[in-house]
Amino acid sequence: MLVCCLFLNQTTRKQVDKIREEFFLRYPSPQDLLKTGDEEIEDLIKSLGFKRVRTQRLKRFSLEFISKEWKEPIELHGIGKYAQESWEIFQKLNFNVQPTDGALIDYLNWLEIYKTNGRN
């Protein structure tokens, strides 16, 4: 989930959807990503734009993810407000978050309507 949030920075979900599955097939773990040459990663993610910056961000994030003692994703390289709020909602099931991102707001609004209609 956090990698997808990194992908979504400065691009659209439609663009991310085109490479997401292949990315995780090639690199199912942070260790797999870290042992891969930059050029290979850049070639796969180039359609997202900023391929060199993204590759360096993904590698540093992956290294911190496996080696840093972190409690919240926001402590990791490249993780911002959107990713932290997504983590709260989808991983911690904290629906009291007040996100600023439109898609997260829409999801929480939909969830409230869904629960109100008795479909817990």
C-alpha positions in Angstrom: 0.0 0.0 0.0 2.8 2.4 0.9 4.6 1.8 -2.4 1.4 2.6 -4.3 1.2 5.8 -2.3 4.7 6.6 -3.4 3.7 5.9 -7.0 0.7 8.2 -6.8 2.8 11.2 -6.0 2.5 13.6 -9.0 0.6 11.1 -11.2 -2.8 9.4 -11.5 -4.2 6.1 -10.4 -4.8 5.2 -14.1 -1.0 5.5 -14.7 -0.1 3.5 -11.6 -2.6 0.8 -12.5 -0.6 0.2 -15.7 2.6 -0.8 -13.9 1.5 -1.9 -10.4 1.0 -5.6 -11.0 4.3 -6.0 -12.9 6.2 -4.0 -10.3 5.0 -6.4 -7.5 5.6 -9.5 -9.6 9.2 -8.4 -10.2 9.8 -7.0 -6.7 7.6 -8.9 -4.1 9.8 -7.7 -1.2 11.9 -4.6 -0.3 15.0 -6.8 -0.5 14.2 -7.7 -4.1 13.9 -4.1 -5.0 17.1 -3.2 -3.3 19.2 -5.8 -5.1 17.9 -4.6 -8.5 19.8 -2.1 -10.7 18.4 1.4 -11.0 18.0 1.1 -14.8 15.7 -1.9 -14.6 13.4 -0.1 -12.1 13.5 3.1 -14.1 12.5 1.3 -17.2 9.5 -0.2 -15.5 8.2 3.0 -13.8 9.2 5.5 -16.5 5.5 6.0 -17.5 4.9 7.6 -14.1 7.5 10.3 -14.7 10.4 11.3 -12.6 11.9 7.8 -13.0 15.3 8.5 -11.4 13.8 10.4 -8.5 11.2 7.7 -7.9 13.7 4.9 -8.1 15.9 6.6 -5.5 12.9 7.3 -3.3 11.7 3.7 -3.6 15.1 2.3 -2.7 15.6 4.6 0.3 12.1 3.9 1.4 12.6 0.1 1.1 15.9 0.3 3.0 14.3 2.3 5.8 11.2 0.0 5.8 13.3 -3.1 6.6 16.1 -1.5 8.7 14.7 1.5 10.6 12.8 1.1 13.8 9.6 2.9 12.8 6.2 3.1 14.4 4.3 5.2 11.8 4.9 5.3 8.0 5.4 9.0 8.1 8.8 8.3 9.7 9.9 6.7 6.4 11.5 8.4 3.5 9.0 9.6 0.9 5.9 9.1 3.0 3.7 12.1 3.3 0.3 13.0 4.7 -1.7 11.1 2.1 0.1 7.8 2.7 -0.1 8.3 6.5 -3.8 8.9 6.3 -4.3 6.0 4.0 -2.4 3.8 6.5 -4.6 5.0 9.3 -7.8 4.2 7.3 -6.9 1.0 5.6 -4.4 -0.7 7.8 -5.4 0.5 11.3 -9.1 0.9 10.4 -9.1 4.3 12.0 -12.1 6.0 10.4 -11.8 9.1 12.6 -9.1 10.5 10.3 -10.0 13.8 8.6 -8.1 13.6 5.3 -7.6 16.3 2.9 -7.4 14.0 -0.2 -10.6 13.8 -2.2 -10.5 10.1 -2.8 -10.0 9.4 1.0 -12.8 11.8 1.8 -15.1 10.1 -0.7 -14.2 6.7 0.7 -15.0 7.7 4.3 -18.3 9.3 3.2 -19.2 6.1 1.3 -18.3 4.1 4.3 -20.6 6.2 6.6 -23.5 5.8 4.2 -22.9 2.1 3.9 -22.9 1.7 7.7 -25.9 4.0 8.1 -27.9 1.7 5.8 -27.3 -1.2 8.1 -24.6 -3.0 6.1 -21.9 -3.4 8.8 
